[in-house]
């Protein structure tokens, strides 16, 4: 299955928590830590699950710093 990759900066202390949350939503997305020092993660979103993933992120943003990062910036 081809996933959709989205990059985010997140508060370092919450990386594990965010991974746990997405694991609980079985099958919508997998969290990969790209750079722990920069607190950069990549969400591998399952096709058709973009809206649910966005809703989860929106709810998390109420309490956690999460900022979308353009993939072109990450690849530099």
PDB file of N, CA, C, O and CB in Angstrom:
ATOM      1  N   UNK A   1       0.850  -1.178   0.000  1.00  0.00           N
ATOM      2  CA  UNK A   1       0.000   0.000   0.000  1.00  0.00           C
ATOM      3  C   UNK A   1       0.896   1.242   0.000  1.00  0.00           C
ATOM      4  O   UNK A   1       1.861   1.316   0.762  1.00  0.00           O
ATOM      5  CB  UNK A   1      -0.967  -0.002   1.231  1.00  0.00           C
ATOM      6  N   UNK A   2       0.583   2.191  -0.834  1.00  0.00           N
ATOM      7  CA  UNK A   2       1.313   3.454  -0.924  1.00  0.00           C
ATOM      8  C   UNK A   2       0.743   4.442   0.091  1.00  0.00           C
ATOM      9  O   UNK A   2      -0.453   4.731   0.071  1.00  0.00           O
ATOM     10  CB  UNK A   2       1.238   4.039  -2.363  1.00  0.00           C
ATOM     11  N   UNK A   3       1.587   4.955   0.969  1.00  0.00           N
ATOM     12  CA  UNK A   3       1.131   5.917   1.969  1.00  0.00           C
ATOM     13  C   UNK A   3       1.468   7.331   1.532  1.00  0.00           C
ATOM     14  O   UNK A   3       2.240   7.543   0.597  1.00  0.00           O
ATOM     15  CB  UNK A   3       1.759   5.620   3.337  1.00  0.00           C
ATOM     16  N   UNK A   4       0.882   8.283   2.215  1.00  0.00           N
ATOM     17  CA  UNK A   4       1.126   9.704   1.971  1.00  0.00           C
ATOM     18  C   UNK A   4       2.016  10.200   3.100  1.00  0.00           C
ATOM     19  O   UNK A   4       1.663  10.082   4.273  1.00  0.00           O
ATOM     20  CB  UNK A   4      -0.223  10.529   1.888  1.00  0.00           C
ATOM     21  N   UNK A   5       3.172  10.758   2.745  1.00  0.00           N
ATOM     22  CA  UNK A   5       4.113  11.224   3.754  1.00  0.00           C
ATOM     23  C   UNK A   5       3.914  12.697   4.083  1.00  0.00           C
ATOM     24  O   UNK A   5       3.831  13.540   3.190  1.00  0.00           O
ATOM     25  CB  UNK A   5       5.533  10.990   3.288  1.00  0.00           C
ATOM     26  N   UNK A   6       3.838  12.992   5.367  1.00  0.00           N
ATOM     27  CA  UNK A   6       3.711  14.375   5.840  1.00  0.00           C
ATOM     28  C   UNK A   6       4.699  14.574   6.979  1.00  0.00           C
ATOM     29  O   UNK A   6       4.786  13.744   7.885  1.00  0.00           O
ATOM     30  CB  UNK A   6       2.241  14.697   6.305  1.00  0.00           C
ATOM     31  N   UNK A   7       5.447  15.676   6.935  1.00  0.00           N
ATOM     32  CA  UNK A   7       6.471  15.968   7.931  1.00  0.00           C
ATOM     33  C   UNK A   7       5.981  17.026   8.915  1.00  0.00           C
ATOM     34  O   UNK A   7       5.251  17.949   8.554  1.00  0.00           O
ATOM     35  CB  UNK A   7       7.765  16.434   7.250  1.00  0.00           C
ATOM     36  N   UNK A   8       6.409  16.862  10.186  1.00  0.00           N
ATOM     37  CA  UNK A   8       6.001  17.798  11.238  1.00  0.00           C
ATOM     38  C   UNK A   8       7.140  17.999  12.237  1.00  0.00           C
ATOM     39  O   UNK A   8       7.893  17.072  12.537  1.00  0.00           O
ATOM     40  CB  UNK A   8       4.732  17.286  11.964  1.00  0.00           C
ATOM     41  N   UNK A   9       7.251  19.224  12.744  1.00  0.00           N
ATOM     42  CA  UNK A   9       8.043  19.482  13.936  1.00  0.00           C
ATOM     43  C   UNK A   9       7.083  19.324  15.108  1.00  0.00           C
ATOM     44  O   UNK A   9       5.920  19.717  15.025  1.00  0.00           O
ATOM     45  CB  UNK A   9       8.727  20.923  13.909  1.00  0.00           C
ATOM     46  N   UNK A  10       7.573  18.752  16.190  1.00  0.00           N
ATOM     47  CA  UNK A  10       6.736  18.480  17.350  1.00  0.00           C
ATOM     48  C   UNK A  10       7.598  18.628  18.603  1.00  0.00           C
ATOM     49  O   UNK A  10       8.814  18.446  18.546  1.00  0.00           O
ATOM     50  CB  UNK A  10       6.093  17.052  17.269  1.00  0.00           C
ATOM     51  N   UNK A  11       6.989  18.949  19.701  1.00  0.00           N
ATOM     52  CA  UNK A  11       7.739  19.010  20.962  1.00  0.00           C
ATOM     53  C   UNK A  11       8.345  17.638  21.233  1.00  0.00           C
ATOM     54  O   UNK A  11       7.650  16.622  21.224  1.00  0.00           O
ATOM     55  CB  UNK A  11       6.821  19.459  22.152  1.00  0.00           C
ATOM     56  N   UNK A  12       9.651  17.630  21.474  1.00  0.00           N
ATOM     57  CA  UNK A  12      10.399  16.377  21.616  1.00  0.00           C
ATOM     58  C   UNK A  12       9.789  15.445  22.663  1.00  0.00           C
ATOM     59  O   UNK A  12       9.691  14.238  22.443  1.00  0.00           O
ATOM     60  CB  UNK A  12      11.841  16.676  21.982  1.00  0.00           C
ATOM     61  N   UNK A  13       9.385  16.001  23.783  1.00  0.00           N
ATOM     62  CA  UNK A  13       8.891  15.145  24.869  1.00  0.00           C
ATOM     63  C   UNK A  13       7.562  14.460  24.534  1.00  0.00           C
ATOM     64  O   UNK A  13       7.128  13.567  25.262  1.00  0.00           O
ATOM     65  CB  UNK A  13       8.728  15.968  26.132  1.00  0.00           C
ATOM     66  N   UNK A  14       6.916  14.870  23.441  1.00  0.00           N
ATOM     67  CA  UNK A  14       5.626  14.288  23.070  1.00  0.00           C
ATOM     68  C   UNK A  14       5.697  13.336  21.872  1.00  0.00           C
ATOM     69  O   UNK A  14       4.664  12.843  21.420  1.00  0.00           O
ATOM     70  CB  UNK A  14       4.653  15.389  22.768  1.00  0.00           C
ATOM     71  N   UNK A  15       6.898  13.072  21.354  1.00  0.00           N
ATOM     72  CA  UNK A  15       7.007  12.186  20.189  1.00  0.00           C
ATOM     73  C   UNK A  15       6.422  10.808  20.504  1.00  0.00           C
ATOM     74  O   UNK A  15       5.617  10.286  19.733  1.00  0.00           O
ATOM     75  CB  UNK A  15       8.482  12.050  19.747  1.00  0.00           C
ATOM     76  N   UNK A  16       6.814  10.232  21.607  1.00  0.00           N
ATOM     77  CA  UNK A  16       6.303   8.917  21.979  1.00  0.00           C
ATOM     78  C   UNK A  16       4.797   8.916  22.193  1.00  0.00           C
ATOM     79  O   UNK A  16       4.106   7.975  21.806  1.00  0.00           O
ATOM     80  CB  UNK A  16       6.990   8.433  23.229  1.00  0.00           C
ATOM     81  N   UNK A  17       4.300   9.971  22.808  1.00  0.00           N
ATOM     82  CA  UNK A  17       2.853  10.094  23.037  1.00  0.00           C
ATOM     83  C   UNK A  17       2.088  10.127  21.717  1.00  0.00           C
ATOM     84  O   UNK A  17       1.068   9.455  21.567  1.00  0.00           O
ATOM     85  CB  UNK A  17       2.543  11.360  23.853  1.00  0.00           C
ATOM     86  N   UNK A  18       2.587  10.913  20.762  1.00  0.00           N
ATOM     87  CA  UNK A  18       1.916  11.017  19.455  1.00  0.00           C
ATOM     88  C   UNK A  18       1.962   9.669  18.728  1.00  0.00           C
ATOM     89  O   UNK A  18       0.990   9.277  18.084  1.00  0.00           O
ATOM     90  CB  UNK A  18       2.579  12.126  18.582  1.00  0.00           C
ATOM     91  N   UNK A  19       3.087   8.966  18.832  1.00  0.00           N
ATOM     92  CA  UNK A  19       3.164   7.623  18.241  1.00  0.00           C
ATOM     93  C   UNK A  19       2.111   6.711  18.851  1.00  0.00           C
ATOM     94  O   UNK A  19       1.435   5.967  18.140  1.00  0.00           O
ATOM     95  CB  UNK A  19       4.569   7.018  18.441  1.00  0.00           C
ATOM     96  N   UNK A  20       1.976   6.772  20.166  1.00  0.00           N
ATOM     97  CA  UNK A  20       0.991   5.950  20.868  1.00  0.00           C
ATOM     98  C   UNK A  20      -0.434   6.273  20.409  1.00  0.00           C
ATOM     99  O   UNK A  20      -1.238   5.367  20.189  1.00  0.00           O
ATOM    100  CB  UNK A  20       1.113   6.155  22.383  1.00  0.00           C
ATOM    101  N   UNK A  21      -0.738   7.547  20.266  1.00  0.00           N
ATOM    102  CA  UNK A  21      -2.079   7.958  19.825  1.00  0.00           C
ATOM    103  C   UNK A  21      -2.398   7.390  18.450  1.00  0.00           C
ATOM    104  O   UNK A  21      -3.480   6.844  18.238  1.00  0.00           O
ATOM    105  CB  UNK A  21      -2.192   9.492  19.797  1.00  0.00           C
ATOM    106  N   UNK A  22      -1.454   7.516  17.510  1.00  0.00           N
ATOM    107  CA  UNK A  22      -1.721   7.009  16.166  1.00  0.00           C
ATOM    108  C   UNK A  22      -1.752   5.485  16.111  1.00  0.00           C
ATOM    109  O   UNK A  22      -2.456   4.918  15.276  1.00  0.00           O
ATOM    110  CB  UNK A  22      -0.678   7.529  15.203  1.00  0.00           C
ATOM    111  N   UNK A  23      -1.008   4.814  16.979  1.00  0.00           N
ATOM    112  CA  UNK A  23      -1.112   3.359  17.069  1.00  0.00           C
ATOM    113  C   UNK A  23      -2.503   2.950  17.548  1.00  0.00           C
ATOM    114  O   UNK A  23      -3.037   1.929  17.114  1.00  0.00           O
ATOM    115  CB  UNK A  23      -0.035   2.798  18.016  1.00  0.00           C
ATOM    116  N   UNK A  24      -3.088   3.746  18.441  1.00  0.00           N
ATOM    117  CA  UNK A  24      -4.426   3.452  18.957  1.00  0.00           C
ATOM    118  C   UNK A  24      -5.489   3.581  17.865  1.00  0.00           C
ATOM    119  O   UNK A  24      -6.515   2.903  17.914  1.00  0.00           O
ATOM    120  CB  UNK A  24      -4.760   4.386  20.125  1.00  0.00           C
ATOM    121  N   UNK A  25      -5.243   4.455  16.874  1.00  0.00           N
ATOM    122  CA  UNK A  25      -6.147   4.597  15.734  1.00  0.00           C
ATOM    123  C   UNK A  25      -5.702   3.620  14.657  1.00  0.00           C
ATOM    124  O   UNK A  25      -5.302   4.031  13.568  1.00  0.00           O
ATOM    125  CB  UNK A  25      -6.164   6.070  15.191  1.00  0.00           C
ATOM    126  N   UNK A  26      -5.767   2.372  14.949  1.00  0.00           N
ATOM    127  CA  UNK A  26      -5.246   1.266  14.145  1.00  0.00           C
ATOM    128  C   UNK A  26      -5.382   1.481  12.633  1.00  0.00           C
ATOM    129  O   UNK A  26      -6.485   1.491  12.088  1.00  0.00           O
ATOM    130  CB  UNK A  26      -5.950  -0.001  14.528  1.00  0.00           C
ATOM    131  N   UNK A  27      -4.243   1.651  11.981  1.00  0.00           N
ATOM    132  CA  UNK A  27      -4.219   1.650  10.526  1.00  0.00           C
ATOM    133  C   UNK A  27      -4.345   2.981   9.821  1.00  0.00           C
ATOM    134  O   UNK A  27      -4.261   3.016   8.593  1.00  0.00           O
ATOM    135  CB  UNK A  27      -5.268   0.813  10.062  1.00  0.00           C
ATOM    136  N   UNK A  28      -4.545   4.100  10.544  1.00  0.00           N
ATOM    137  CA  UNK A  28      -4.706   5.366   9.810  1.00  0.00           C
ATOM    138  C   UNK A  28      -3.368   6.012   9.478  1.00  0.00           C
ATOM    139  O   UNK A  28      -3.239   6.662   8.441  1.00  0.00           O
ATOM    140  CB  UNK A  28      -5.551   6.340  10.620  1.00  0.00           C
ATOM    141  N   UNK A  29      -2.368   5.840  10.346  1.00  0.00           N
ATOM    142  CA  UNK A  29      -1.055   6.441  10.101  1.00  0.00           C
ATOM    143  C   UNK A  29      -0.011   5.801  11.004  1.00  0.00           C
ATOM    144  O   UNK A  29      -0.311   5.293  12.084  1.00  0.00           O
ATOM    145  CB  UNK A  29      -1.098   7.967  10.329  1.00  0.00           C
ATOM    146  N   UNK A  30       1.225   5.845  10.521  1.00  0.00           N
ATOM    147  CA  UNK A  30       2.363   5.378  11.299  1.00  0.00           C
ATOM    148  C   UNK A  30       3.293   6.575  11.479  1.00  0.00           C
ATOM    149  O   UNK A  30       3.542   7.326  10.536  1.00  0.00           O
ATOM    150  CB  UNK A  30       3.098   4.165  10.597  1.00  0.00           C
ATOM    151  N   UNK A  31       3.804   6.743  12.697  1.00  0.00           N
ATOM    152  CA  UNK A  31       4.708   7.846  13.004  1.00  0.00           C
ATOM    153  C   UNK A  31       6.142   7.330  12.950  1.00  0.00           C
ATOM    154  O   UNK A  31       6.481   6.327  13.578  1.00  0.00           O
ATOM    155  CB  UNK A  31       4.389   8.467  14.401  1.00  0.00           C
ATOM    156  N   UNK A  32       6.980   8.037  12.185  1.00  0.00           N
ATOM    157  CA  UNK A  32       8.410   7.728  12.091  1.00  0.00           C
ATOM    158  C   UNK A  32       9.197   8.941  12.588  1.00  0.00           C
ATOM    159  O   UNK A  32       8.953  10.063  12.144  1.00  0.00           O
ATOM    160  CB  UNK A  32       8.820   7.353  10.618  1.00  0.00           C
ATOM    161  N   UNK A  33      10.125   8.722  13.491  1.00  0.00           N
ATOM    162  CA  UNK A  33      10.995   9.808  13.936  1.00  0.00           C
ATOM    163  C   UNK A  33      12.117   9.951  12.919  1.00  0.00           C
ATOM    164  O   UNK A  33      12.901   9.025  12.712  1.00  0.00           O
ATOM    165  CB  UNK A  33      11.563   9.541  15.375  1.00  0.00           C
ATOM    166  N   UNK A  34      12.189  11.122  12.283  1.00  0.00           N
ATOM    167  CA  UNK A  34      13.212  11.397  11.276  1.00  0.00           C
ATOM    168  C   UNK A  34      14.477  11.939  11.931  1.00  0.00           C
ATOM    169  O   UNK A  34      15.580  11.487  11.626  1.00  0.00           O
ATOM    170  CB  UNK A  34      12.686  12.392  10.229  1.00  0.00           C
ATOM    171  N   UNK A  35      14.318  12.903  12.828  1.00  0.00           N
ATOM    172  CA  UNK A  35      15.461  13.498  13.521  1.00  0.00           C
ATOM    173  C   UNK A  35      15.024  13.863  14.931  1.00  0.00           C
ATOM    174  O   UNK A  35      14.292  14.831  15.133  1.00  0.00           O
ATOM    175  CB  UNK A  35      16.005  14.755  12.759  1.00  0.00           C
ATOM    176  N   UNK A  36      15.478  13.081  15.902  1.00  0.00           N
ATOM    177  CA  UNK A  36      15.072  13.296  17.299  1.00  0.00           C
ATOM    178  C   UNK A  36      15.572  14.630  17.829  1.00  0.00           C
ATOM    179  O   UNK A  36      14.867  15.298  18.585  1.00  0.00           O
ATOM    180  CB  UNK A  36      15.590  12.164  18.183  1.00  0.00           C
ATOM    181  N   UNK A  37      16.785  15.027  17.443  1.00  0.00           N
ATOM    182  CA  UNK A  37      17.338  16.299  17.937  1.00  0.00           C
ATOM    183  C   UNK A  37      16.520  17.491  17.457  1.00  0.00           C
ATOM    184  O   UNK A  37      16.337  18.454  18.201  1.00  0.00           O
ATOM    185  CB  UNK A  37      18.794  16.458  17.486  1.00  0.00           C
ATOM    186  N   UNK A  38      16.027  17.436  16.226  1.00  0.00           N
ATOM    187  CA  UNK A  38      15.216  18.527  15.689  1.00  0.00           C
ATOM    188  C   UNK A  38      13.731  18.321  15.951  1.00  0.00           C
ATOM    189  O   UNK A  38      12.913  19.171  15.600  1.00  0.00           O
ATOM    190  CB  UNK A  38      15.457  18.670  14.200  1.00  0.00           C
ATOM    191  N   UNK A  39      13.380  17.200  16.564  1.00  0.00           N
ATOM    192  CA  UNK A  39      11.977  16.849  16.835  1.00  0.00           C
ATOM    193  C   UNK A  39      11.161  16.795  15.550  1.00  0.00           C
ATOM    194  O   UNK A  39      10.049  17.318  15.482  1.00  0.00           O
ATOM    195  CB  UNK A  39      11.349  17.858  17.806  1.00  0.00           C
ATOM    196  N   UNK A  40      11.728  16.158  14.542  1.00  0.00           N
ATOM    197  CA  UNK A  40      11.087  16.036  13.234  1.00  0.00           C
ATOM    198  C   UNK A  40      10.540  14.628  13.072  1.00  0.00           C
ATOM    199  O   UNK A  40      11.264  13.643  13.215  1.00  0.00           O
ATOM    200  CB  UNK A  40      12.079  16.373  12.092  1.00  0.00           C
ATOM    201  N   UNK A  41       9.247  14.552  12.769  1.00  0.00           N
ATOM    202  CA  UNK A  41       8.605  13.261  12.530  1.00  0.00           C
ATOM    203  C   UNK A  41       7.995  13.246  11.138  1.00  0.00           C
ATOM    204  O   UNK A  41       7.779  14.287  10.516  1.00  0.00           O
ATOM    205  CB  UNK A  41       7.524  12.971  13.600  1.00  0.00           C
ATOM    206  N   UNK A  42       7.725  12.041  10.671  1.00  0.00           N
ATOM    207  CA  UNK A  42       7.012  11.865   9.407  1.00  0.00           C
ATOM    208  C   UNK A  42       5.812  10.977   9.684  1.00  0.00           C
ATOM    209  O   UNK A  42       5.937   9.916  10.296  1.00  0.00           O
ATOM    210  CB  UNK A  42       7.939  11.244   8.293  1.00  0.00           C
ATOM    211  N   UNK A  43       4.662  11.414   9.234  1.00  0.00           N
ATOM    212  CA  UNK A  43       3.461  10.592   9.305  1.00  0.00           C
ATOM    213  C   UNK A  43       3.295   9.887   7.969  1.00  0.00           C
ATOM    214  O   UNK A  43       3.282  10.523   6.915  1.00  0.00           O
ATOM    215  CB  UNK A  43       2.199  11.448   9.652  1.00  0.00           C
ATOM    216  N   UNK A  44       3.171   8.585   8.023  1.00  0.00           N
ATOM    217  CA  UNK A  44       2.873   7.788   6.842  1.00  0.00           C
ATOM    218  C   UNK A  44       1.374   7.512   6.904  1.00  0.00           C
ATOM    219  O   UNK A  44       0.926   6.619   7.623  1.00  0.00           O
ATOM    220  CB  UNK A  44       3.732   6.443   6.785  1.00  0.00           C
ATOM    221  N   UNK A  45       0.608   8.286   6.144  1.00  0.00           N
ATOM    222  CA  UNK A  45      -0.858   8.254   6.232  1.00  0.00           C
ATOM    223  C   UNK A  45      -1.416   7.278   5.197  1.00  0.00           C
ATOM    224  O   UNK A  45      -1.058   7.329   4.021  1.00  0.00           O
ATOM    225  CB  UNK A  45      -1.458   9.677   6.018  1.00  0.00           C
ATOM    226  N   UNK A  46      -2.288   6.400   5.652  1.00  0.00           N
ATOM    227  CA  UNK A  46      -2.932   5.452   4.753  1.00  0.00           C
ATOM    228  C   UNK A  46      -3.898   6.188   3.815  1.00  0.00           C
ATOM    229  O   UNK A  46      -4.565   7.135   4.231  1.00  0.00           O
ATOM    230  CB  UNK A  46      -3.680   4.362   5.559  1.00  0.00           C
ATOM    231  N   UNK A  47      -3.972   5.757   2.558  1.00  0.00           N
ATOM    232  CA  UNK A  47      -4.905   6.392   1.618  1.00  0.00           C
ATOM    233  C   UNK A  47      -6.334   6.364   2.150  1.00  0.00           C
ATOM    234  O   UNK A  47      -6.811   5.345   2.650  1.00  0.00           O
ATOM    235  CB  UNK A  47      -4.843   5.695   0.251  1.00  0.00           C
ATOM    236  N   UNK A  48      -6.998   7.499   2.029  1.00  0.00           N
ATOM    237  CA  UNK A  48      -8.369   7.616   2.505  1.00  0.00           C
ATOM    238  C   UNK A  48      -8.482   8.002   3.973  1.00  0.00           C
ATOM    239  O   UNK A  48      -9.586   8.218   4.473  1.00  0.00           O
ATOM    240  CB  UNK A  48      -9.080   6.332   2.283  1.00  0.00           C
ATOM    241  N   UNK A  49      -7.360   8.090   4.665  1.00  0.00           N
ATOM    242  CA  UNK A  49      -7.372   8.414   6.093  1.00  0.00           C
ATOM    243  C   UNK A  49      -6.858   9.817   6.384  1.00  0.00           C
ATOM    244  O   UNK A  49      -6.617  10.161   7.541  1.00  0.00           O
ATOM    245  CB  UNK A  49      -6.543   7.410   6.854  1.00  0.00           C
ATOM    246  N   UNK A  50      -6.688  10.631   5.343  1.00  0.00           N
ATOM    247  CA  UNK A  50      -6.146  11.971   5.531  1.00  0.00           C
ATOM    248  C   UNK A  50      -7.016  12.826   6.437  1.00  0.00           C
ATOM    249  O   UNK A  50      -6.492  13.539   7.293  1.00  0.00           O
ATOM    250  CB  UNK A  50      -5.982  12.651   4.197  1.00  0.00           C
ATOM    251  N   UNK A  51      -8.324  12.773   6.272  1.00  0.00           N
ATOM    252  CA  UNK A  51      -9.235  13.607   7.074  1.00  0.00           C
ATOM    253  C   UNK A  51      -9.189  13.211   8.548  1.00  0.00           C
ATOM    254  O   UNK A  51      -9.152  14.080   9.419  1.00  0.00           O
ATOM    255  CB  UNK A  51     -10.678  13.492   6.544  1.00  0.00           C
ATOM    256  N   UNK A  52      -9.192  11.927   8.831  1.00  0.00           N
ATOM    257  CA  UNK A  52      -9.137  11.462  10.216  1.00  0.00           C
ATOM    258  C   UNK A  52      -7.802  11.866  10.843  1.00  0.00           C
ATOM    259  O   UNK A  52      -7.760  12.324  11.985  1.00  0.00           O
ATOM    260  CB  UNK A  52      -9.331   9.923  10.289  1.00  0.00           C
ATOM    261  N   UNK A  53      -6.718  11.696  10.093  1.00  0.00           N
ATOM    262  CA  UNK A  53      -5.391  12.081  10.582  1.00  0.00           C
ATOM    263  C   UNK A  53      -5.346  13.573  10.885  1.00  0.00           C
ATOM    264  O   UNK A  53      -4.824  13.985  11.921  1.00  0.00           O
ATOM    265  CB  UNK A  53      -4.303  11.714   9.552  1.00  0.00           C
ATOM    266  N   UNK A  54      -5.889  14.375   9.986  1.00  0.00           N
ATOM    267  CA  UNK A  54      -5.925  15.823  10.206  1.00  0.00           C
ATOM    268  C   UNK A  54      -6.741  16.182  11.445  1.00  0.00           C
ATOM    269  O   UNK A  54      -6.375  17.089  12.192  1.00  0.00           O
ATOM    270  CB  UNK A  54      -6.505  16.529   8.979  1.00  0.00           C
ATOM    271  N   UNK A  55      -7.837  15.476  11.659  1.00  0.00           N
ATOM    272  CA  UNK A  55      -8.659  15.726  12.850  1.00  0.00           C
ATOM    273  C   UNK A  55      -7.906  15.391  14.139  1.00  0.00           C
ATOM    274  O   UNK A  55      -7.984  16.129  15.121  1.00  0.00           O
ATOM    275  CB  UNK A  55      -9.955  14.909  12.778  1.00  0.00           C
ATOM    276  N   UNK A  56      -7.177  14.276  14.127  1.00  0.00           N
ATOM    277  CA  UNK A  56      -6.385  13.887  15.303  1.00  0.00           C
ATOM    278  C   UNK A  56      -5.315  14.942  15.568  1.00  0.00           C
ATOM    279  O   UNK A  56      -5.121  15.361  16.709  1.00  0.00           O
ATOM    280  CB  UNK A  56      -5.731  12.485  15.098  1.00  0.00           C
ATOM    281  N   UNK A  57      -4.620  15.370  14.511  1.00  0.00           N
ATOM    282  CA  UNK A  57      -3.584  16.390  14.676  1.00  0.00           C
ATOM    283  C   UNK A  57      -4.163  17.704  15.196  1.00  0.00           C
ATOM    284  O   UNK A  57      -3.567  18.351  16.056  1.00  0.00           O
ATOM    285  CB  UNK A  57      -2.865  16.630  13.351  1.00  0.00           C
ATOM    286  N   UNK A  58      -5.306  18.089  14.683  1.00  0.00           N
ATOM    287  CA  UNK A  58      -5.954  19.320  15.132  1.00  0.00           C
ATOM    288  C   UNK A  58      -6.277  19.248  16.625  1.00  0.00           C
ATOM    289  O   UNK A  58      -6.084  20.225  17.349  1.00  0.00           O
ATOM    290  CB  UNK A  58      -7.238  19.579  14.319  1.00  0.00           C
ATOM    291  N   UNK A  59      -6.760  18.112  17.083  1.00  0.00           N
ATOM    292  CA  UNK A  59      -7.056  17.944  18.507  1.00  0.00           C
ATOM    293  C   UNK A  59      -5.763  17.979  19.336  1.00  0.00           C
ATOM    294  O   UNK A  59      -5.733  18.578  20.412  1.00  0.00           O
ATOM    295  CB  UNK A  59      -7.813  16.614  18.747  1.00  0.00           C
ATOM    296  N   UNK A  60      -4.706  17.343  18.841  1.00  0.00           N
ATOM    297  CA  UNK A  60      -3.432  17.333  19.563  1.00  0.00           C
ATOM    298  C   UNK A  60      -2.811  18.722  19.642  1.00  0.00           C
ATOM    299  O   UNK A  60      -2.168  19.066  20.633  1.00  0.00           O
ATOM    300  CB  UNK A  60      -2.459  16.373  18.896  1.00  0.00           C
ATOM    301  N   UNK A  61      -3.006  19.517  18.595  1.00  0.00           N
ATOM    302  CA  UNK A  61      -2.424  20.863  18.552  1.00  0.00           C
ATOM    303  C   UNK A  61      -2.975  21.781  19.645  1.00  0.00           C
ATOM    304  O   UNK A  61      -2.382  22.821  19.931  1.00  0.00           O
ATOM    305  CB  UNK A  61      -2.676  21.489  17.194  1.00  0.00           C
ATOM    306  N   UNK A  62      -4.080  21.416  20.245  1.00  0.00           N
ATOM    307  CA  UNK A  62      -4.628  22.224  21.333  1.00  0.00           C
ATOM    308  C   UNK A  62      -3.705  22.206  22.553  1.00  0.00           C
ATOM    309  O   UNK A  62      -3.702  23.143  23.351  1.00  0.00           O
ATOM    310  CB  UNK A  62      -6.025  21.718  21.720  1.00  0.00           C
ATOM    311  N   UNK A  63      -2.911  21.116  22.692  1.00  0.00           N
ATOM    312  CA  UNK A  63      -2.059  20.957  23.866  1.00  0.00           C
ATOM    313  C   UNK A  63      -0.577  20.774  23.553  1.00  0.00           C
ATOM    314  O   UNK A  63       0.266  20.872  24.445  1.00  0.00           O
ATOM    315  CB  UNK A  63      -2.530  19.796  24.655  1.00  0.00           C
ATOM    316  N   UNK A  64      -0.260  20.510  22.290  1.00  0.00           N
ATOM    317  CA  UNK A  64       1.110  20.191  21.894  1.00  0.00           C
ATOM    318  C   UNK A  64       1.496  21.051  20.697  1.00  0.00           C
ATOM    319  O   UNK A  64       0.685  21.274  19.799  1.00  0.00           O
ATOM    320  CB  UNK A  64       1.260  18.679  21.558  1.00  0.00           C
ATOM    321  N   UNK A  65       2.740  21.533  20.688  1.00  0.00           N
ATOM    322  CA  UNK A  65       3.235  22.241  19.509  1.00  0.00           C
ATOM    323  C   UNK A  65       3.476  21.226  18.394  1.00  0.00           C
ATOM    324  O   UNK A  65       4.305  20.326  18.526  1.00  0.00           O
ATOM    325  CB  UNK A  65       4.543  23.036  19.835  1.00  0.00           C
ATOM    326  N   UNK A  66       2.740  21.385  17.300  1.00  0.00           N
ATOM    327  CA  UNK A  66       2.918  20.566  16.105  1.00  0.00           C
ATOM    328  C   UNK A  66       2.834  21.512  14.917  1.00  0.00           C
ATOM    329  O   UNK A  66       1.860  22.250  14.765  1.00  0.00           O
ATOM    330  CB  UNK A  66       1.839  19.407  16.010  1.00  0.00           C
ATOM    331  N   UNK A  67       3.868  21.483  14.076  1.00  0.00           N
ATOM    332  CA  UNK A  67       3.907  22.377  12.919  1.00  0.00           C
ATOM    333  C   UNK A  67       4.257  21.579  11.672  1.00  0.00           C
ATOM    334  O   UNK A  67       5.252  20.855  11.651  1.00  0.00           O
ATOM    335  CB  UNK A  67       4.928  23.523  13.137  1.00  0.00           C
ATOM    336  N   UNK A  68       3.441  21.710  10.637  1.00  0.00           N
ATOM    337  CA  UNK A  68       3.687  21.030   9.358  1.00  0.00           C
ATOM    338  C   UNK A  68       4.938  21.605   8.710  1.00  0.00           C
ATOM    339  O   UNK A  68       5.170  22.813   8.761  1.00  0.00           O
ATOM    340  CB  UNK A  68       2.465  21.173   8.403  1.00  0.00           C
ATOM    341  N   UNK A  69       5.741  20.745   8.103  1.00  0.00           N
ATOM    342  CA  UNK A  69       6.969  21.141   7.440  1.00  0.00           C
ATOM    343  C   UNK A  69       6.887  20.688   5.986  1.00  0.00           C
ATOM    344  O   UNK A  69       6.519  19.549   5.697  1.00  0.00           O
ATOM    345  CB  UNK A  69       8.220  20.538   8.154  1.00  0.00           C
ATOM    346  N   UNK A  70       7.233  21.589   5.083  1.00  0.00           N
ATOM    347  CA  UNK A  70       7.240  21.250   3.666  1.00  0.00           C
ATOM    348  C   UNK A  70       8.338  20.221   3.401  1.00  0.00           C
ATOM    349  O   UNK A  70       9.445  20.348   3.923  1.00  0.00           O
ATOM    350  CB  UNK A  70       7.448  22.519   2.792  1.00  0.00           C
ATOM    351  N   UNK A  71       8.041  19.225   2.610  1.00  0.00           N
ATOM    352  CA  UNK A  71       9.005  18.161   2.322  1.00  0.00           C
ATOM    353  C   UNK A  71      10.266  18.693   1.653  1.00  0.00           C
ATOM    354  O   UNK A  71      11.351  18.150   1.858  1.00  0.00           O
ATOM    355  CB  UNK A  71       8.367  17.106   1.439  1.00  0.00           C
ATOM    356  N   UNK A  72      10.131  19.752   0.855  1.00  0.00           N
ATOM    357  CA  UNK A  72      11.302  20.341   0.184  1.00  0.00           C
ATOM    358  C   UNK A  72      12.307  20.879   1.206  1.00  0.00           C
ATOM    359  O   UNK A  72      13.514  20.820   0.973  1.00  0.00           O
ATOM    360  CB  UNK A  72      10.862  21.473  -0.771  1.00  0.00           C
ATOM    361  N   UNK A  73      11.828  21.393   2.314  1.00  0.00           N
ATOM    362  CA  UNK A  73      12.720  21.909   3.363  1.00  0.00           C
ATOM    363  C   UNK A  73      13.444  20.761   4.050  1.00  0.00           C
ATOM    364  O   UNK A  73      14.623  20.874   4.385  1.00  0.00           O
ATOM    365  CB  UNK A  73      11.926  22.736   4.402  1.00  0.00           C
ATOM    366  N   UNK A  74      12.737  19.655   4.259  1.00  0.00           N
ATOM    367  CA  UNK A  74      13.311  18.487   4.938  1.00  0.00           C
ATOM    368  C   UNK A  74      14.423  17.879   4.094  1.00  0.00           C
ATOM    369  O   UNK A  74      15.428  17.422   4.639  1.00  0.00           O
ATOM    370  CB  UNK A  74      12.220  17.429   5.226  1.00  0.00           C
ATOM    371  N   UNK A  75      14.265  17.867   2.803  1.00  0.00           N
ATOM    372  CA  UNK A  75      15.231  17.203   1.904  1.00  0.00           C
ATOM    373  C   UNK A  75      16.523  17.982   1.721  1.00  0.00           C
ATOM    374  O   UNK A  75      17.457  17.470   1.104  1.00  0.00           O
ATOM    375  CB  UNK A  75      14.602  16.979   0.555  1.00  0.00           C
ATOM    376  N   UNK A  76      16.605  19.195   2.234  1.00  0.00           N
ATOM    377  CA  UNK A  76      17.837  20.008   2.085  1.00  0.00           C
ATOM    378  C   UNK A  76      18.967  19.469   2.895  1.00  0.00           C
ATOM    379  O   UNK A  76      20.062  20.033   2.879  1.00  0.00           O
ATOM    380  CB  UNK A  76      17.589  21.441   2.486  1.00  0.00           C
TER     381      UNK A  76
END
